[in-house]
Amino acid sequence: MSQAPGPDTFAFPKGFLWGAATAAHQIEGSPLADGAGPSIWTRFAHTPGMMLNGDTGDVACDHYNRWKDDVKLMRELGLQAYRFSVSWSRILPEGTGRVNQKGLDFYSRLVDELLNNGIEPLLTLYHWDLPAALDDRGGWLNRDIADWFAEYAGVMYRELDGRVKKWVTLNEPWVVTDGGYLHGALAPGHRSKFEAPIASHNLMRAHGAAVKAYRELGRHEIGLVVNIEPKYPATDSSDDAAAVRRAHAYMNEQYLHPALLGHYPPELKEIFGNAWPEWPAEDYELIQQKLDFVGINYYTRSVTKAAESYPLNTGVVRQPLGTYTETGWEVFPQGLTDLLVWFKQTYGDLPVYITENGAAFFDPPTAMVDDDGKRRVKDPLRTDYLRKHLRAIHDAIDAGVDVRGYMLWSLLDNLEWSLGYSKRFGMIHVNYGTQERTPKDSALWYSRVIQSHGRSLADPLPY
């Protein structure tokens, strides 16, 4: 007979950082305020047919105007850290050159407010919103973008390093390329097997250039954030095993290998064929800069089979007994443990932060009002998801993985990119008509986890 977990079963290591995450374009609104330039997402959202229901980020969560109240909510929930991104085109409206001081001041005030409330800022330089002026010059297809990105990064380092002690260059370069240059579902909306490898490579060159600039200007920590997921074979056939290798290389190794090992996985040449270029050795030297940590964004796994698909020749098998979120992603916490152990086995003892993890489940557009007159949003599926995944992280720590923190995705319900406002990931409910914020039951539960430093994960769920 197994025993119930004791009070210290899920105690996390000393110094483990508990927080939540957002992205600029998804929450800020006011994309052109105070001298900001348009981004590719401003342009994409205003192109007919590209966004579900014609939604845009023009208002979003109005965080640009409500940031102080949002920080207050973070403090009330006990968050120790907040991961956010900067809008490049707020800082450099043309992408390079002239600095927009009002844009810089916005993030400076935000950082000061976080620090005044005992919340550590984790700053992401790029979360998909390239200045439109740079897209007009080729965007991620132009090799000069490594220098453009390093210039922008340098502006931010000089302004905020010291107040910000944890920096991230890129968020999810895989999504930037797969969605933006291969399949066209995300900005800038291109569909080209030949463009995708070029965009990926220039993203990594830009990452390397920004880290190199930080070593000259900064004094603290910098890393890269990737979205990765384990791939399991649908059957024990050799075709499915080969499909898993391709899918794993494409999603999980395409960006980590060059950043940490100095080369791409060989399967990429197989996947892209004559669209895969040969890169000069000095590019790999630029890309492979010393990192202080890697951020991992985890949501689901893939059960993979061989199939006729572009360009991987793989397919995903839906699990008949699986639980799936509103985005169609299977809830599979064991995959997070497996992924973290794989990361340690492949790349060594580099510190890891879980920089995104969360789930979209149905939440009503308006919070209910309890008998005591308080607004409430019940979200038991999200609470269960978070509990299982935090336990999975603890299992990975027990297996020797150096996990330093957890940033729940997301702090607020927000613009889910081309899916508009149809999917709610937030632990804080946003009524988009009134901009009222209501901490969901999952937020109150997470607050108790933080307060107990993980020990309350041993408690039964409150329903």
N, C-alpha and C positions, 0 to 999 in steps of 0.2 A: 504493500500500500504506500503510495507516494504521500509525502507530507506537504501541507500548505506552505508556501514560501514565507520565510520569516521577515521581520521588519527591515533587516539589512540586506536582504537578497538582491535588491535592485538599487542599492546605493551606488551612485556614480563616482568616478574618481574626483579627488580634490581638484578644484579649479575648472571642472567641466562647465562649459558656458551654455546657458539656456536662453534661447531667443526666438525671434520670428523674422520673416523676410518679406520684402516687396520688391517691385521694380518701378522705375520712374514713370514710364509711359502708362503703366497699368493703373496707377493710383493718382498721379499728380493733377491731371487736367491742366487747363490754362497753358497749352503747349506753345503758344506764341507770346506769352505774357512777358513784359519787362525786357523786350529786345531779343527774345529767343528766336532762333531760326527754326524752320520746319525740319522734321526728321522724316525718314522714309516711312515711318508708321503714320505720321500726319497725312502724308500723301496717299499711302495705301488705303487708309480708312476712308478717305474722301473720294476714292475711286469706286464708282458704282459696281456693285456685285461682288466686291472683295470681302466685305464684312457681313456676318450674320445680322439680319434685321437692320442693316445700315448703321450699326452702332459705330461710334467713334470714341476717341480718348479726349475729346474736347473738355468734358467735365470730369469723367471718371469718378473718383472718390473725393475730388476737390481738395486733395491733400496739400496742394500748393498754397491754399488759403487756410487750411485747417490743421496744419502740421503740429502746432503747439498743443491742440486738444488731443491729437493722435498720440503724441509723446506722453501726455498725461495718462491716457488709457494704458499705454505700455507699462508705465510706472505702477499703476494700480493693479495690473496683473502680475507684477513682479518680474518682468522681463529683465534679464541681465545684459542682453545684447540685441542689436537691431541691424540686420543686413538690408541695405538699400542700394539703389543704383543712382548714378548721376546721368542726367540727360546731356550728352555731348553738345548738342546744338543750343542748350541754354548757356553753355560756357563759351563756345566758339561758334557763333551763328553761321559762319561760312565754313566751319569745320577746321580751319587753320587761321592763323593771323590774329585778327582783332579779338580781344577778350571782352566778354560782356560782364562787367563787374556786378550788375544786378543779379545775374544768374549765379555767379560765384557766391555772392552774399547770401542767397537763399540757402545754399548747402552749408555755408559757414554757420548761419544761425541755427539750422537744424542740428548740426553736430554739437554746438554749444549747449543746446537745449537737452540733447541726449545725455551729455556729460553731466550737466547740472542735476539730472535726475538719476544718476548712477547707472546709466545704460551705455555699454560699449558700442561704438559704431563700427560696423564692418562695411566698407565702401567698395562697391563694384563699379568699375569704370565703364563697362560696356554691357548692357543688357538689351541688345538688339536694335536700338533706336539710332541708327547711323544718321548724321546730318544729311539732309537731302542735297545740299550743295556738294557734298563729297560723292554721293551716288551719281550726280551729274558728271562727275569726273571719273566714273568707272567703279566707284565704291570698292568692295572687297576684291574686285578683279584687277585693280590697279596696284602694282607693286609698291608704289609710293605711299600706300596707306599705312605701311609699317612706320614710316617717318611721321605721317599725320597723327597717328595714334600716340606715338611717343611724345609728340609736341603737346597734345591735349593732356596726356598723363602728367607731364612735367608741370603744367599749370596747376593741376590738382595737388600734386605732391608739395609744391612750394607753398600752396595756400593752407593745406590741412594736415600734412604729416606731423606727427607728434600728438595732435588732438585725435587723429585717426591713426591707429597702430596696426590695423589689419586691412590690407588692400587686396582686391581681386582685379585681375586684368579683364578677363572675358567671362561671361556667363554662357555656358552651353553652346560652344561653337558648332557642335553637331546640328543643333536646331537651326542656327543661322544659315547653314549651308544646305541641309536637307530640305528645310521648309522654304528657304528664300531663293535658292539657286538651282535646286534639282527638281522639286515638285511644285513650286509656285504657290503654295498655300499661305505663305507668310511673306512679308515685305523683304525684298523689293518685287517678289512675284515672278522670278525667272524660272524657266524650265529647260535646263541644259545639262546633259551628262558631261559635256566638255567644260562648262563653267564651274561645276561643283568642286572638282579637285583644286582648281586655281583659287577659288574663294577660301576653301579650307586651309590651303597652304599660306595664303596671305593673312588669314586670321592668326595662324600660329606664328608667323613672322612678326606680326604686330604685337602679339603677346610677348615674344622674346624681346622686342625693342622696348616695350614698356617696362619689363622687369629690369633690363639693362639700365634704363634711365633711373629706375628706383634705386638701384645700387649706387648711383652717383648722387642722387638727391635725397633719398629717404634713409631712415634709420631704424625701421621696425620690421614688419613682416609683409610679404606679398605672396600670393598664390594664384591658382587657376581653378575655375569651377567647371566641372563637366557633368552632364547627365548621362548616366550609364545604367544598364540593367542586365541581369544575367540571362543567358540564352540556354534553354534546355531543349534537347532533341525530342521531337514528337514520337519517334520510334527509334529502334536500335539499328536502322538501316544505314548503310554507308552514305547514301544520298543525303539523309537528314543530318548526319554527322558533319558532312561537308557544308551543308547549309548553315549549321550552327557556327562553324568556323568563320564563314563569310560574314554572318550577321554580327558576331562578336568582334571581329576585326573592324567592321565598318562603324559600329556604334561605340564600342568600349575601348578600342585600342587606337583608333585613328588620330586622336588628339593627345592621349596620354603617352603613347610610345614616342612620338617626336619630342614632346616636352621633357620626358624623364629618361628616355633611352637613346634619343638622338637618331631615330629612324622610324619609317612607317612600317606597319605590318605588311608582309608580302601579298596578302590576299587582296589588297586594294588594287593592285595591278591587274589581278584576275577579274575583279568586279568591274573596273572601268575600262579595261582593254586599251584601245588606242587613244582613249581620252585621258589616260593617266600620264602626266609628264614626268620627265626626269629632272630632278632639282639639283642645283649646284651644292657642293659640300658646305660652302660658307652659310647657306641658308640654315642648315641643320645646326651649325655652330651658334647662329643667332637664336634659334628656337630653344635650344637646350640650355636655358639659364637655370641657375640654382634657385629652387623654390623653397619657401618656408613651410608651406602646407598645400594640400589639394582639397578643394571643396567638392563633395559628391552630392548630386541631386538624384534622389531615388523615389520612384513612384510605383513601379510594377516590374514584372518579368515578361519574357516571351517564351512560349513553347513553339519551337521553330521546326518547319518542315521544308523540304525542297519543293519549289513551285515555279510557275512561269510568272515572274514579276520583274519590274524594272527598278533598279539595275541589278538587284542582289540575287534574283532567282530563289527567293525564299518566301515563305508564308508563315502566318501565325495561327495556331490552332486554339480556338476558344475552348476553355475547360468547362464541361457540362455542370460540374458541381461547384464551380468557382463563384465567389462574390465579386461583382464588378461595380465600379464607380460610375458616376454620370458621364465621364469621358470614355467609358468603355475599357478601363484599365483594371486588370485583375488585382484583387487585394492578396498580396503574397509576401508577408513579412520575412519568411525564411530567405527569400531572395536577397534581402538587404544584408543579412548575416553572411550569406555565401559570397556576395559581391565584395564586402569589406575584407573577408579572409583572402579572396583572390587578389585584391589590390595589394595587400601586404606581401603575399607570396610572389607577386610579379614585380613590384616596384620598391619593396623594402619597407623600412620603418618610418617613412615620411608621415608627419602628423596629418590627420584627416579631420575635417569638419563636415557634418551633414548639413549642407547649406540650403537644401530644400527637401521637404518631405511632407506630404499632405494628400488630401482627397477632396474631390468635388462630389457631394451628395445633394439631394434635393433639399433646399431650404426655402421657405415661403418668402415672397417679396417684402412682406411686412412682418415684423416681430409680433408675436401674440402678447396679450396683456394678462398676467396672472390675477388671481383673486385679490392679491394684495396690491394690485395696481402697478406692478413692476413689469417692464418688457422682458420677454424671454424668448429664446430660440432653442428648441430641443433638437439636438443632433447626435443621437446615440451611435449611429454608424461611424461618424467621424471620430468620436471619442474612442470607440473600439479600435478603429484603424490606428490612431496615434498610440494607444496603449501597446498594441501588438508590435508596432514598429520600434518603439522605444525599448521594449524588451529585447527585440532582435538586435538592436545596437548594443545593449548590455551584453548579450551573448557574444558579439564580436569582440568587445573589450575583454571579456573573459578568455577569448581565444588569442589574445595578445595584440589586437589591432589598437593603434594609438589614436583613438577618437577623442577629440578635444571639445566638441560642442555640437549643438543641435539647433537649427534654425527652422522652425515650423513654417511651412507654406500653406496659407499666407496669413499675414496679420489681418488683412481686410479682404472682404469680397471685392472683386475688382474686374477690370476689363480682361477677359481671357482671350486676348489677341484677336484672331479672325473669328472666334466664336462669340465675340461681343460679351454681353453681360448674361449669357445663358448658363454659365457654369459658376458655381460659388465654391471657392476654396477657403474662404476666410474663417478664422476663428472668431472674428468680430463681424457681425452682420451689418451690411450697409443697405439702408433703404434708399435706393437711387433717386426716388422722387423728392425726399426730404433731406437726404444725407445724414439721417440719424444713425448713430452707431450703437449696436447692442452686442455685448459679449455673449457669444453662444455658450451653451452648457460645456462644450469642449474647451473653451477658453478658461472657464472657471475650474474645470478639471485640470487643465495644463498648469494653471497657476498653483494648484496644490502640489503637483509633481515638482515644480520648481522649488517651492517652499520646503519640500521634504528631500530635495536633491535626489529624486528618483525613488525614494523608499516607498512612496504611496502607490507605485506600480504593483506592489504586492497585494493591494487592497482590491476587493471585488468592485466591479463597476457600479456606479450609483443608479442602476435601474434594473 
